[in-house]
Amino acid sequence: PSPSAITGEAPEAIIARAQKYLAAGNLPMAVTEMKKLQGNSARAAAPFVNRAENTLAASAATDAVTAQIMREISTTLGTALHG
């Protein structure tokens, strides 16, 4: 079933949805689900959530740097070809 087909807010349901999102390659939604955990479950999941958030932040930073490099290359090549 899709993650949305798994209903409820019990830790088991939240974790099951998060696992489905991870299996589909959707780390942001998996983190969103895991952040719904409370109490001992939230404490147990905290290392995963922290690592996942760091991974997402690193990915966003890499994407931003890549975009900047591509803009600079495009500008440089454009100037070289047409300048």
All heavy atoms as TSV, in Angstrom:
chain	resi	resn	atom	element	x	y	z
A	1	PRO	N	N	0.828	-1.206	0.000
A	1	PRO	CA	C	0.000	0.000	0.000
A	1	PRO	C	C	0.867	1.264	0.000
A	1	PRO	O	O	2.014	1.238	0.428
A	1	PRO	CB	C	-0.800	-0.123	1.286
A	1	PRO	CG	C	-0.005	-1.022	2.174
A	1	PRO	CD	C	0.750	-1.935	1.247
A	2	SER	N	N	0.286	2.366	-0.464
A	2	SER	CA	C	0.991	3.648	-0.454
A	2	SER	C	C	1.075	4.135	0.988
A	2	SER	O	O	0.285	3.714	1.838
A	2	SER	CB	C	0.263	4.667	-1.316
A	2	SER	OG	O	-0.930	5.070	-0.681
A	3	PRO	N	N	2.011	5.037	1.281
A	3	PRO	CA	C	2.115	5.533	2.651
A	3	PRO	C	C	0.813	6.122	3.171
A	3	PRO	O	O	0.469	5.927	4.337
A	3	PRO	CB	C	3.200	6.611	2.555
A	3	PRO	CG	C	4.027	6.210	1.382
A	3	PRO	CD	C	3.064	5.574	0.431
A	4	SER	N	N	0.077	6.824	2.319
A	4	SER	CA	C	-1.168	7.446	2.768
A	4	SER	C	C	-2.245	6.417	3.094
A	4	SER	O	O	-3.209	6.731	3.789
A	4	SER	CB	C	-1.676	8.438	1.728
A	4	SER	OG	O	-1.927	7.775	0.510
A	5	ALA	N	N	-2.077	5.184	2.621
A	5	ALA	CA	C	-3.047	4.136	2.918
A	5	ALA	C	C	-2.863	3.588	4.329
A	5	ALA	O	O	-3.735	2.900	4.842
A	5	ALA	CB	C	-2.936	3.003	1.903
A	6	ILE	N	N	-1.733	3.899	4.948
A	6	ILE	CA	C	-1.473	3.444	6.307
A	6	ILE	C	C	-1.988	4.534	7.242
A	6	ILE	O	O	-1.435	5.625	7.300
A	6	ILE	CB	C	0.036	3.191	6.539
A	6	ILE	CG1	C	0.545	2.157	5.539
A	6	ILE	CG2	C	0.286	2.753	7.969
A	6	ILE	CD1	C	2.047	2.037	5.494
A	7	THR	N	N	-3.055	4.242	7.956
A	7	THR	CA	C	-3.713	5.254	8.771
A	7	THR	C	C	-3.331	5.136	10.240
A	7	THR	O	O	-2.834	4.095	10.684
A	7	THR	CB	C	-5.240	5.157	8.630
A	7	THR	OG1	O	-5.658	3.863	9.059
A	7	THR	CG2	C	-5.672	5.391	7.199
A	8	GLY	N	N	-3.582	6.193	10.958
A	8	GLY	CA	C	-3.371	6.209	12.396
A	8	GLY	C	C	-2.142	6.986	12.796
A	8	GLY	O	O	-1.269	7.275	11.978
A	9	GLU	N	N	-2.088	7.329	14.061
A	9	GLU	CA	C	-0.977	8.096	14.604
A	9	GLU	C	C	-0.194	7.315	15.660
A	9	GLU	O	O	0.624	7.893	16.369
A	9	GLU	CB	C	-1.479	9.430	15.174
A	9	GLU	CG	C	-2.055	10.356	14.107
A	9	GLU	CD	C	-1.099	10.646	12.959
A	9	GLU	OE1	O	0.076	10.949	13.228
A	9	GLU	OE2	O	-1.523	10.539	11.786
A	10	ALA	N	N	-0.455	6.018	15.750
A	10	ALA	CA	C	0.340	5.175	16.651
A	10	ALA	C	C	1.767	5.107	16.099
A	10	ALA	O	O	1.974	5.212	14.881
A	10	ALA	CB	C	-0.254	3.780	16.734
A	11	PRO	N	N	2.752	4.948	16.966
A	11	PRO	CA	C	4.130	4.882	16.486
A	11	PRO	C	C	4.334	3.865	15.362
A	11	PRO	O	O	5.055	4.137	14.408
A	11	PRO	CB	C	4.933	4.516	17.732
A	11	PRO	CG	C	4.125	5.047	18.866
A	11	PRO	CD	C	2.690	4.882	18.431
A	12	GLU	N	N	3.669	2.737	15.454
A	12	GLU	CA	C	3.823	1.707	14.432
A	12	GLU	C	C	3.357	2.206	13.071
A	12	GLU	O	O	3.974	1.923	12.044
A	12	GLU	CB	C	3.052	0.435	14.822
A	12	GLU	CG	C	3.565	-0.246	16.061
A	12	GLU	CD	C	3.079	0.376	17.375
A	12	GLU	OE1	O	2.201	1.276	17.342
A	12	GLU	OE2	O	3.590	-0.030	18.426
A	13	ALA	N	N	2.244	2.941	13.046
A	13	ALA	CA	C	1.704	3.471	11.787
A	13	ALA	C	C	2.628	4.551	11.229
A	13	ALA	O	O	2.901	4.585	10.022
A	13	ALA	CB	C	0.297	4.029	11.993
A	14	ILE	N	N	3.105	5.423	12.104
A	14	ILE	CA	C	4.010	6.493	11.668
A	14	ILE	C	C	5.276	5.898	11.074
A	14	ILE	O	O	5.725	6.301	9.991
A	14	ILE	CB	C	4.338	7.431	12.852
A	14	ILE	CG1	C	3.076	8.205	13.257
A	14	ILE	CG2	C	5.487	8.367	12.507
A	14	ILE	CD1	C	3.204	8.959	14.561
A	15	ILE	N	N	5.854	4.924	11.758
A	15	ILE	CA	C	7.084	4.289	11.273
A	15	ILE	C	C	6.832	3.540	9.974
A	15	ILE	O	O	7.653	3.589	9.055
A	15	ILE	CB	C	7.679	3.384	12.362
A	15	ILE	CG1	C	8.181	4.263	13.525
A	15	ILE	CG2	C	8.799	2.509	11.807
A	15	ILE	CD1	C	8.516	3.502	14.778
A	16	ALA	N	N	5.697	2.881	9.866
A	16	ALA	CA	C	5.367	2.161	8.633
A	16	ALA	C	C	5.269	3.127	7.452
A	16	ALA	O	O	5.771	2.844	6.358
A	16	ALA	CB	C	4.064	1.389	8.801
A	17	ARG	N	N	4.643	4.295	7.669
A	17	ARG	CA	C	4.553	5.291	6.591
A	17	ARG	C	C	5.948	5.812	6.243
A	17	ARG	O	O	6.296	5.948	5.066
A	17	ARG	CB	C	3.635	6.451	6.993
A	17	ARG	CG	C	2.162	6.116	6.902
A	17	ARG	CD	C	1.292	7.353	7.013
A	17	ARG	NE	N	1.461	8.055	8.278
A	17	ARG	CZ	C	0.759	7.796	9.387
A	17	ARG	NH1	N	-0.157	6.843	9.388
A	17	ARG	NH2	N	0.970	8.498	10.478
A	18	ALA	N	N	6.740	6.090	7.271
A	18	ALA	CA	C	8.101	6.582	7.022
A	18	ALA	C	C	8.902	5.569	6.221
A	18	ALA	O	O	9.632	5.930	5.291
A	18	ALA	CB	C	8.795	6.891	8.338
A	19	GLN	N	N	8.769	4.288	6.546
A	19	GLN	CA	C	9.484	3.243	5.806
A	19	GLN	C	C	9.032	3.205	4.352
A	19	GLN	O	O	9.858	3.018	3.451
A	19	GLN	CB	C	9.273	1.884	6.474
A	19	GLN	CG	C	10.016	1.758	7.781
A	19	GLN	CD	C	9.697	0.463	8.514
A	19	GLN	OE1	O	8.583	-0.056	8.438
A	19	GLN	NE2	N	10.673	-0.043	9.243
A	20	LYS	N	N	7.743	3.372	4.115
A	20	LYS	CA	C	7.226	3.390	2.739
A	20	LYS	C	C	7.798	4.578	1.969
A	20	LYS	O	O	8.180	4.446	0.809
A	20	LYS	CB	C	5.697	3.432	2.717
A	20	LYS	CG	C	5.035	2.163	3.205
A	20	LYS	CD	C	5.172	1.066	2.199
A	20	LYS	CE	C	4.406	-0.160	2.644
A	20	LYS	NZ	N	4.558	-1.262	1.714
A	21	TYR	N	N	7.848	5.738	2.613
A	21	TYR	CA	C	8.422	6.912	1.952
A	21	TYR	C	C	9.905	6.687	1.640
A	21	TYR	O	O	10.371	7.027	0.556
A	21	TYR	CB	C	8.253	8.164	2.810
A	21	TYR	CG	C	6.861	8.745	2.757
A	21	TYR	CD1	C	6.117	8.910	3.925
A	21	TYR	CD2	C	6.278	9.127	1.557
A	21	TYR	CE1	C	4.838	9.451	3.885
A	21	TYR	CE2	C	4.998	9.662	1.512
A	21	TYR	CZ	C	4.293	9.819	2.683
A	21	TYR	OH	O	3.020	10.351	2.630
A	22	LEU	N	N	10.629	6.096	2.593
A	22	LEU	CA	C	12.045	5.816	2.348
A	22	LEU	C	C	12.218	4.847	1.186
A	22	LEU	O	O	13.083	5.038	0.336
A	22	LEU	CB	C	12.705	5.236	3.602
A	22	LEU	CG	C	13.062	6.229	4.686
A	22	LEU	CD1	C	13.597	5.499	5.913
A	22	LEU	CD2	C	14.070	7.250	4.190
A	23	ALA	N	N	11.393	3.820	1.151
A	23	ALA	CA	C	11.477	2.834	0.070
A	23	ALA	C	C	11.207	3.486	-1.290
A	23	ALA	O	O	11.758	3.052	-2.306
A	23	ALA	CB	C	10.494	1.689	0.317
A	24	ALA	N	N	10.393	4.542	-1.282
A	24	ALA	CA	C	10.078	5.258	-2.524
A	24	ALA	C	C	11.102	6.360	-2.818
A	24	ALA	O	O	10.971	7.080	-3.799
A	24	ALA	CB	C	8.675	5.860	-2.430
A	25	GLY	N	N	12.104	6.501	-1.946
A	25	GLY	CA	C	13.134	7.506	-2.153
A	25	GLY	C	C	12.731	8.910	-1.724
A	25	GLY	O	O	13.339	9.884	-2.141
A	26	ASN	N	N	11.710	9.009	-0.890
A	26	ASN	CA	C	11.207	10.315	-0.464
A	26	ASN	C	C	11.640	10.593	0.976
A	26	ASN	O	O	10.852	10.460	1.918
A	26	ASN	CB	C	9.688	10.355	-0.604
A	26	ASN	CG	C	9.142	11.759	-0.473
A	26	ASN	OD1	O	9.770	12.636	0.099
A	26	ASN	ND2	N	7.944	11.963	-0.999
A	27	LEU	N	N	12.895	10.984	1.140
A	27	LEU	CA	C	13.433	11.258	2.468
A	27	LEU	C	C	12.720	12.419	3.165
A	27	LEU	O	O	12.428	12.315	4.360
A	27	LEU	CB	C	14.944	11.500	2.394
A	27	LEU	CG	C	15.669	11.711	3.713
A	27	LEU	CD1	C	15.481	10.536	4.660
A	27	LEU	CD2	C	17.147	11.978	3.463
A	28	PRO	N	N	12.399	13.512	2.467
A	28	PRO	CA	C	11.700	14.593	3.172
A	28	PRO	C	C	10.387	14.153	3.823
A	28	PRO	O	O	10.095	14.532	4.959
A	28	PRO	CB	C	11.448	15.640	2.075
A	28	PRO	CG	C	12.529	15.392	1.075
A	28	PRO	CD	C	12.738	13.892	1.087
A	29	MET	N	N	9.602	13.354	3.128
A	29	MET	CA	C	8.337	12.897	3.713
A	29	MET	C	C	8.570	11.899	4.844
A	29	MET	O	O	7.810	11.869	5.815
A	29	MET	CB	C	7.431	12.292	2.634
A	29	MET	CG	C	6.778	13.338	1.763
A	29	MET	SD	S	5.806	14.582	2.660
A	29	MET	CE	C	4.543	13.576	3.411
A	30	ALA	N	N	9.613	11.091	4.727
A	30	ALA	CA	C	9.940	10.169	5.815
A	30	ALA	C	C	10.278	10.948	7.079
A	30	ALA	O	O	9.821	10.610	8.177
A	30	ALA	CB	C	11.100	9.258	5.419
A	31	VAL	N	N	11.043	12.018	6.929
A	31	VAL	CA	C	11.385	12.868	8.084
A	31	VAL	C	C	10.131	13.513	8.651
A	31	VAL	O	O	9.939	13.550	9.874
A	31	VAL	CB	C	12.436	13.925	7.689
A	31	VAL	CG1	C	12.620	14.956	8.789
A	31	VAL	CG2	C	13.763	13.262	7.365
A	32	THR	N	N	9.276	14.011	7.787
A	32	THR	CA	C	8.028	14.625	8.244
A	32	THR	C	C	7.225	13.644	9.087
A	32	THR	O	O	6.698	14.000	10.143
A	32	THR	CB	C	7.187	15.105	7.038
A	32	THR	OG1	O	7.931	16.121	6.355
A	32	THR	CG2	C	5.848	15.661	7.463
A	33	GLU	N	N	7.144	12.412	8.628
A	33	GLU	CA	C	6.427	11.387	9.403
A	33	GLU	C	C	7.106	11.140	10.740
A	33	GLU	O	O	6.455	11.113	11.779
A	33	GLU	CB	C	6.332	10.072	8.619
A	33	GLU	CG	C	5.304	10.062	7.535
A	33	GLU	CD	C	3.872	10.242	8.034
A	33	GLU	OE1	O	3.521	9.742	9.131
A	33	GLU	OE2	O	3.101	10.895	7.312
A	34	MET	N	N	8.416	10.955	10.716
A	34	MET	CA	C	9.142	10.621	11.947
A	34	MET	C	C	9.035	11.743	12.979
A	34	MET	O	O	9.058	11.483	14.185
A	34	MET	CB	C	10.598	10.317	11.636
A	34	MET	CG	C	10.796	9.084	10.772
A	34	MET	SD	S	10.222	7.562	11.535
A	34	MET	CE	C	11.607	7.223	12.608
A	35	LYS	N	N	8.884	12.966	12.530
A	35	LYS	CA	C	8.739	14.087	13.455
A	35	LYS	C	C	7.402	14.081	14.183
A	35	LYS	O	O	7.216	14.820	15.145
A	35	LYS	CB	C	8.939	15.409	12.724
A	35	LYS	CG	C	10.385	15.687	12.399
A	35	LYS	CD	C	10.514	17.050	11.758
A	35	LYS	CE	C	11.932	17.512	11.729
A	35	LYS	NZ	N	12.037	18.889	11.245
A	36	LYS	N	N	6.481	13.236	13.739
A	36	LYS	CA	C	5.190	13.108	14.420
A	36	LYS	C	C	5.290	12.242	15.669
A	36	LYS	O	O	4.382	12.254	16.494
A	36	LYS	CB	C	4.150	12.506	13.466
A	36	LYS	CG	C	3.798	13.402	12.305
A	36	LYS	CD	C	2.814	12.707	11.394
A	36	LYS	CE	C	2.491	13.535	10.164
A	36	LYS	NZ	N	1.571	12.825	9.257
A	37	LEU	N	N	6.376	11.484	15.792
A	37	LEU	CA	C	6.553	10.623	16.958
A	37	LEU	C	C	6.678	11.461	18.220
A	37	LEU	O	O	7.168	12.593	18.179
A	37	LEU	CB	C	7.787	9.734	16.786
A	37	LEU	CG	C	7.705	8.696	15.678
A	37	LEU	CD1	C	9.071	8.068	15.441
A	37	LEU	CD2	C	6.673	7.629	16.012
A	38	GLN	N	N	6.257	10.879	19.330
A	38	GLN	CA	C	6.315	11.581	20.614
A	38	GLN	C	C	6.942	10.680	21.669
A	38	GLN	O	O	7.018	9.465	21.502
A	38	GLN	CB	C	4.912	11.990	21.048
A	38	GLN	CG	C	4.251	12.966	20.085
A	38	GLN	CD	C	2.843	13.320	20.513
A	38	GLN	OE1	O	2.350	12.845	21.524
A	38	GLN	NE2	N	2.190	14.167	19.734
A	39	GLY	N	N	7.387	11.299	22.735
A	39	GLY	CA	C	7.887	10.548	23.888
A	39	GLY	C	C	9.092	9.691	23.572
A	39	GLY	O	O	10.015	10.111	22.872
A	40	ASN	N	N	9.066	8.458	24.102
A	40	ASN	CA	C	10.188	7.527	23.909
A	40	ASN	C	C	10.434	7.216	22.436
A	40	ASN	O	O	11.582	7.057	22.023
A	40	ASN	CB	C	9.955	6.224	24.679
A	40	ASN	CG	C	10.083	6.413	26.171
A	40	ASN	OD1	O	10.753	7.334	26.626
A	40	ASN	ND2	N	9.434	5.546	26.934
A	41	SER	N	N	9.371	7.142	21.666
A	41	SER	CA	C	9.522	6.861	20.233
A	41	SER	C	C	10.286	7.991	19.549
A	41	SER	O	O	11.163	7.751	18.718
A	41	SER	CB	C	8.156	6.688	19.568
A	41	SER	OG	O	7.483	5.576	20.116
A	42	ALA	N	N	9.967	9.226	19.906
A	42	ALA	CA	C	10.660	10.381	19.326
A	42	ALA	C	C	12.128	10.378	19.734
A	42	ALA	O	O	13.014	10.658	18.917
A	42	ALA	CB	C	9.992	11.671	19.759
A	43	ARG	N	N	12.391	10.058	20.991
A	43	ARG	CA	C	13.784	10.004	21.452
A	43	ARG	C	C	14.555	8.914	20.719
A	43	ARG	O	O	15.708	9.098	20.338
A	43	ARG	CB	C	13.844	9.802	22.964
A	43	ARG	CG	C	13.550	11.081	23.731
A	43	ARG	CD	C	13.774	10.935	25.217
A	43	ARG	NE	N	12.738	10.148	25.882
A	43	ARG	CZ	C	11.521	10.587	26.161
A	43	ARG	NH1	N	11.165	11.815	25.816
A	43	ARG	NH2	N	10.649	9.815	26.774
A	44	ALA	N	N	13.930	7.774	20.504
A	44	ALA	CA	C	14.591	6.670	19.797
A	44	ALA	C	C	14.843	7.024	18.337
A	44	ALA	O	O	15.859	6.621	17.759
A	44	ALA	CB	C	13.745	5.403	19.893
A	45	ALA	N	N	13.943	7.793	17.744
A	45	ALA	CA	C	14.064	8.159	16.331
A	45	ALA	C	C	14.957	9.375	16.113
A	45	ALA	O	O	15.352	9.646	14.979
A	45	ALA	CB	C	12.683	8.430	15.741
A	46	ALA	N	N	15.291	10.101	17.157
A	46	ALA	CA	C	16.042	11.356	17.032
A	46	ALA	C	C	17.342	11.210	16.243
A	46	ALA	O	O	17.621	12.056	15.382
A	46	ALA	CB	C	16.294	11.970	18.399
A	47	PRO	N	N	18.162	10.178	16.471
A	47	PRO	CA	C	19.392	10.074	15.672
A	47	PRO	C	C	19.117	9.954	14.174
A	47	PRO	O	O	19.794	10.576	13.358
A	47	PRO	CB	C	20.077	8.813	16.220
A	47	PRO	CG	C	19.555	8.686	17.617
A	47	PRO	CD	C	18.123	9.174	17.531
A	48	PHE	N	N	18.105	9.173	13.809
A	48	PHE	CA	C	17.740	9.046	12.397
A	48	PHE	C	C	17.280	10.394	11.852
A	48	PHE	O	O	17.708	10.826	10.786
A	48	PHE	CB	C	16.634	8.006	12.183
A	48	PHE	CG	C	15.974	8.149	10.836
A	48	PHE	CD1	C	16.583	7.637	9.701
A	48	PHE	CD2	C	14.780	8.844	10.692
A	48	PHE	CE1	C	15.998	7.809	8.445
A	48	PHE	CE2	C	14.197	9.021	9.454
A	48	PHE	CZ	C	14.807	8.495	8.330
A	49	VAL	N	N	16.391	11.052	12.580
A	49	VAL	CA	C	15.844	12.331	12.119
A	49	VAL	C	C	16.976	13.346	11.952
A	49	VAL	O	O	17.037	14.052	10.937
A	49	VAL	CB	C	14.746	12.845	13.081
A	49	VAL	CG1	C	14.318	14.266	12.723
A	49	VAL	CG2	C	13.540	11.908	13.064
A	50	ASN	N	N	17.884	13.403	12.907
A	50	ASN	CA	C	19.006	14.345	12.816
A	50	ASN	C	C	19.883	14.045	11.607
A	50	ASN	O	O	20.253	14.957	10.861
A	50	ASN	CB	C	19.842	14.318	14.094
A	50	ASN	CG	C	19.103	14.937	15.265
A	50	ASN	OD1	O	18.206	15.752	15.094
A	50	ASN	ND2	N	19.480	14.543	16.469
A	51	ARG	N	N	20.216	12.781	11.396
A	51	ARG	CA	C	21.045	12.415	10.234
A	51	ARG	C	C	20.314	12.720	8.935
A	51	ARG	O	O	20.907	13.224	7.973
A	51	ARG	CB	C	21.441	10.941	10.294
A	51	ARG	CG	C	22.558	10.649	11.273
A	51	ARG	CD	C	23.129	9.253	11.123
A	51	ARG	NE	N	22.143	8.185	11.138
A	51	ARG	CZ	C	21.702	7.578	12.242
A	51	ARG	NH1	N	22.144	7.933	13.419
A	51	ARG	NH2	N	20.812	6.616	12.161
A	52	ALA	N	N	19.035	12.414	8.897
A	52	ALA	CA	C	18.251	12.655	7.683
A	52	ALA	C	C	18.165	14.151	7.388
A	52	ALA	O	O	18.314	14.571	6.240
A	52	ALA	CB	C	16.858	12.056	7.833
A	53	GLU	N	N	17.952	14.971	8.427
A	53	GLU	CA	C	17.895	16.414	8.213
A	53	GLU	C	C	19.247	16.946	7.749
A	53	GLU	O	O	19.305	17.822	6.881
A	53	GLU	CB	C	17.452	17.128	9.490
A	53	GLU	CG	C	15.981	16.912	9.783
A	53	GLU	CD	C	15.515	17.578	11.054
A	53	GLU	OE1	O	16.277	17.622	12.039
A	53	GLU	OE2	O	14.370	18.054	11.053
A	54	ASN	N	N	20.329	16.416	8.291
A	54	ASN	CA	C	21.658	16.825	7.834
A	54	ASN	C	C	21.884	16.432	6.380
A	54	ASN	O	O	22.469	17.190	5.604
A	54	ASN	CB	C	22.749	16.223	8.723
A	54	ASN	CG	C	22.796	16.859	10.088
A	54	ASN	OD1	O	22.315	17.966	10.296
A	54	ASN	ND2	N	23.368	16.154	11.050
A	55	THR	N	N	21.423	15.254	6.005
A	55	THR	CA	C	21.535	14.794	4.623
A	55	THR	C	C	20.752	15.712	3.688
A	55	THR	O	O	21.245	16.105	2.630
A	55	THR	CB	C	21.033	13.343	4.491
A	55	THR	OG1	O	21.867	12.505	5.290
A	55	THR	CG2	C	21.042	12.865	3.051
A	56	LEU	N	N	19.539	16.072	4.084
A	56	LEU	CA	C	18.723	16.966	3.266
A	56	LEU	C	C	19.365	18.342	3.137
A	56	LEU	O	O	19.374	18.932	2.049
A	56	LEU	CB	C	17.311	17.082	3.849
A	56	LEU	CG	C	16.461	15.817	3.757
A	56	LEU	CD1	C	15.182	15.974	4.565
A	56	LEU	CD2	C	16.160	15.474	2.311
A	57	ALA	N	N	19.927	18.841	4.230
A	57	ALA	CA	C	20.593	20.150	4.182
A	57	ALA	C	C	21.820	20.095	3.282
A	57	ALA	O	O	22.065	21.014	2.483
A	57	ALA	CB	C	20.978	20.594	5.587
A	58	ALA	N	N	22.586	19.023	3.378
A	58	ALA	CA	C	23.776	18.885	2.527
A	58	ALA	C	C	23.381	18.778	1.068
A	58	ALA	O	O	24.030	19.370	0.188
A	58	ALA	CB	C	24.585	17.663	2.955
A	59	SER	N	N	22.322	18.060	0.791
A	59	SER	CA	C	21.847	17.921	-0.581
A	59	SER	C	C	21.403	19.272	-1.141
A	59	SER	O	O	21.713	19.616	-2.285
A	59	SER	CB	C	20.696	16.915	-0.633
A	59	SER	OG	O	20.216	16.780	-1.942
A	60	ALA	N	N	20.692	20.043	-0.325
A	60	ALA	CA	C	20.248	21.369	-0.766
A	60	ALA	C	C	21.445	22.278	-1.027
A	60	ALA	O	O	21.465	23.025	-2.012
A	60	ALA	CB	C	19.316	21.990	0.269
A	61	ALA	N	N	22.442	22.206	-0.167
A	61	ALA	CA	C	23.642	23.029	-0.361
A	61	ALA	C	C	24.382	22.617	-1.621
A	61	ALA	O	O	24.837	23.473	-2.391
A	61	ALA	CB	C	24.552	22.912	0.858
A	62	THR	N	N	24.493	21.320	-1.852
A	62	THR	CA	C	25.154	20.826	-3.061
A	62	THR	C	C	24.406	21.281	-4.303
A	62	THR	O	O	25.021	21.720	-5.281
A	62	THR	CB	C	25.249	19.288	-3.032
A	62	THR	OG1	O	26.001	18.906	-1.879
A	62	THR	CG2	C	25.891	18.739	-4.274
A	63	ASP	N	N	23.093	21.205	-4.268
A	63	ASP	CA	C	22.285	21.665	-5.402
A	63	ASP	C	C	22.504	23.151	-5.667
A	63	ASP	O	O	22.619	23.580	-6.823
A	63	ASP	CB	C	20.801	21.395	-5.159
A	63	ASP	CG	C	20.453	19.913	-5.191
A	63	ASP	OD1	O	21.299	19.101	-5.635
A	63	ASP	OD2	O	19.333	19.576	-4.762
A	64	ALA	N	N	22.580	23.959	-4.597
A	64	ALA	CA	C	22.782	25.399	-4.759
A	64	ALA	C	C	24.157	25.698	-5.350
A	64	ALA	O	O	24.281	26.533	-6.253
A	64	ALA	CB	C	22.616	26.104	-3.412
A	65	VAL	N	N	25.178	25.008	-4.875
A	65	VAL	CA	C	26.533	25.214	-5.402
A	65	VAL	C	C	26.604	24.778	-6.861
A	65	VAL	O	O	27.178	25.473	-7.702
A	65	VAL	CB	C	27.582	24.478	-4.544
A	65	VAL	CG1	C	28.945	24.451	-5.221
A	65	VAL	CG2	C	27.678	25.119	-3.168
A	66	THR	N	N	26.002	23.647	-7.177
A	66	THR	CA	C	25.993	23.152	-8.554
A	66	THR	C	C	25.299	24.155	-9.475
A	66	THR	O	O	25.797	24.450	-10.572
A	66	THR	CB	C	25.299	21.785	-8.635
A	66	THR	OG1	O	26.017	20.862	-7.810
A	66	THR	CG2	C	25.244	21.260	-10.054
A	67	ALA	N	N	24.187	24.694	-9.041
A	67	ALA	CA	C	23.461	25.675	-9.852
A	67	ALA	C	C	24.319	26.921	-10.075
A	67	ALA	O	O	24.368	27.456	-11.194
A	67	ALA	CB	C	22.140	26.043	-9.185
A	68	GLN	N	N	25.010	27.363	-9.035
A	68	GLN	CA	C	25.871	28.547	-9.166
A	68	GLN	C	C	27.013	28.275	-10.147
A	68	GLN	O	O	27.326	29.097	-11.001
A	68	GLN	CB	C	26.440	28.955	-7.801
A	68	GLN	CG	C	27.362	30.153	-7.856
A	68	GLN	CD	C	26.679	31.411	-8.360
A	68	GLN	OE1	O	25.509	31.639	-8.105
A	68	GLN	NE2	N	27.422	32.238	-9.080
A	69	ILE	N	N	27.630	27.115	-10.041
A	69	ILE	CA	C	28.723	26.753	-10.955
A	69	ILE	C	C	28.217	26.695	-12.394
A	69	ILE	O	O	28.869	27.196	-13.307
A	69	ILE	CB	C	29.370	25.418	-10.536
A	69	ILE	CG1	C	30.141	25.609	-9.229
A	69	ILE	CG2	C	30.279	24.873	-11.632
A	69	ILE	CD1	C	30.596	24.313	-8.585
A	70	MET	N	N	27.051	26.120	-12.586
A	70	MET	CA	C	26.495	26.025	-13.933
A	70	MET	C	C	26.214	27.417	-14.507
A	70	MET	O	O	26.459	27.666	-15.688
A	70	MET	CB	C	25.224	25.174	-13.940
A	70	MET	CG	C	25.470	23.708	-13.594
A	70	MET	SD	S	26.700	22.905	-14.635
A	70	MET	CE	C	25.842	22.862	-16.185
A	71	ARG	N	N	25.718	28.336	-13.677
A	71	ARG	CA	C	25.488	29.710	-14.143
A	71	ARG	C	C	26.810	30.368	-14.543
A	71	ARG	O	O	26.895	31.038	-15.571
A	71	ARG	CB	C	24.786	30.531	-13.063
A	71	ARG	CG	C	23.294	30.254	-12.941
A	71	ARG	CD	C	22.588	31.265	-12.056
A	71	ARG	NE	N	23.055	31.235	-10.674
A	71	ARG	CZ	C	22.606	30.400	-9.741
A	71	ARG	NH1	N	21.675	29.514	-10.047
A	71	ARG	NH2	N	23.076	30.449	-8.510
A	72	GLU	N	N	27.829	30.167	-13.718
A	72	GLU	CA	C	29.139	30.763	-14.014
A	72	GLU	C	C	29.752	30.181	-15.290
A	72	GLU	O	O	30.313	30.926	-16.101
A	72	GLU	CB	C	30.082	30.569	-12.829
A	72	GLU	CG	C	29.694	31.416	-11.627
A	72	GLU	CD	C	30.551	31.163	-10.415
A	72	GLU	OE1	O	31.624	30.540	-10.524
A	72	GLU	OE2	O	30.149	31.593	-9.321
A	73	ILE	N	N	29.623	28.875	-15.474
A	73	ILE	CA	C	30.131	28.254	-16.700
A	73	ILE	C	C	29.384	28.798	-17.909
A	73	ILE	O	O	29.989	29.135	-18.919
A	73	ILE	CB	C	30.028	26.712	-16.622
A	73	ILE	CG1	C	31.029	26.168	-15.603
A	73	ILE	CG2	C	30.218	26.070	-17.984
A	73	ILE	CD1	C	30.859	24.692	-15.298
A	74	SER	N	N	28.073	28.876	-17.792
A	74	SER	CA	C	27.267	29.382	-18.893
A	74	SER	C	C	27.664	30.817	-19.251
A	74	SER	O	O	27.810	31.163	-20.425
A	74	SER	CB	C	25.786	29.314	-18.513
A	74	SER	OG	O	24.991	29.828	-19.541
A	75	THR	N	N	27.848	31.644	-18.234
A	75	THR	CA	C	28.251	33.024	-18.475
A	75	THR	C	C	29.623	33.090	-19.117
A	75	THR	O	O	29.833	33.822	-20.085
A	75	THR	CB	C	28.246	33.813	-17.141
A	75	THR	OG1	O	26.917	33.781	-16.605
A	75	THR	CG2	C	28.681	35.249	-17.349
A	76	THR	N	N	30.553	32.302	-18.593
A	76	THR	CA	C	31.919	32.290	-19.129
A	76	THR	C	C	31.934	31.798	-20.570
A	76	THR	O	O	32.578	32.411	-21.435
A	76	THR	CB	C	32.823	31.399	-18.256
A	76	THR	OG1	O	32.815	31.917	-16.923
A	76	THR	CG2	C	34.249	31.371	-18.783
A	77	LEU	N	N	31.230	30.717	-20.846
A	77	LEU	CA	C	31.196	30.195	-22.229
A	77	LEU	C	C	30.494	31.177	-23.153
A	77	LEU	O	O	30.922	31.377	-24.289
A	77	LEU	CB	C	30.507	28.839	-22.255
A	77	LEU	CG	C	31.297	27.676	-21.675
A	77	LEU	CD1	C	30.452	26.412	-21.697
A	77	LEU	CD2	C	32.593	27.466	-22.428
A	78	GLY	N	N	29.422	31.796	-22.670
A	78	GLY	CA	C	28.720	32.770	-23.493
A	78	GLY	C	C	29.594	33.945	-23.865
A	78	GLY	O	O	29.615	34.393	-25.011
A	79	THR	N	N	30.355	34.413	-22.890
A	79	THR	CA	C	31.273	35.528	-23.146
A	79	THR	C	C	32.380	35.100	-24.108
A	79	THR	O	O	32.728	35.837	-25.028
A	79	THR	CB	C	31.887	36.018	-21.810
A	79	THR	OG1	O	30.817	36.434	-20.957
A	79	THR	CG2	C	32.850	37.164	-22.034
A	80	ALA	N	N	32.903	33.898	-23.909
A	80	ALA	CA	C	33.990	33.410	-24.766
A	80	ALA	C	C	33.519	33.209	-26.201
A	80	ALA	O	O	34.246	33.485	-27.148
A	80	ALA	CB	C	34.562	32.113	-24.199
A	81	LEU	N	N	32.304	32.734	-26.366
A	81	LEU	CA	C	31.792	32.446	-27.710
A	81	LEU	C	C	31.280	33.690	-28.423
A	81	LEU	O	O	31.349	33.781	-29.652
A	81	LEU	CB	C	30.676	31.396	-27.625
A	81	LEU	CG	C	31.105	30.002	-27.158
A	81	LEU	CD1	C	29.879	29.125	-26.987
A	81	LEU	CD2	C	32.072	29.382	-28.158
A	82	HIS	N	N	30.743	34.620	-27.651
A	82	HIS	CA	C	30.093	35.779	-28.271
A	82	HIS	C	C	30.800	37.084	-27.936
A	82	HIS	O	O	30.337	38.130	-28.364
A	82	HIS	CB	C	28.639	35.857	-27.821
A	82	HIS	CG	C	27.875	34.608	-28.115
A	82	HIS	ND1	N	27.546	34.212	-29.379
A	82	HIS	CD2	C	27.386	33.645	-27.289
A	82	HIS	CE1	C	26.885	33.066	-29.328
A	82	HIS	NE2	N	26.773	32.688	-28.073
A	83	GLY	N	N	31.858	37.024	-27.154
A	83	GLY	CA	C	32.471	38.245	-26.671
A	83	GLY	C	C	33.584	38.707	-27.478
A	83	GLY	O	O	34.010	39.749	-27.716
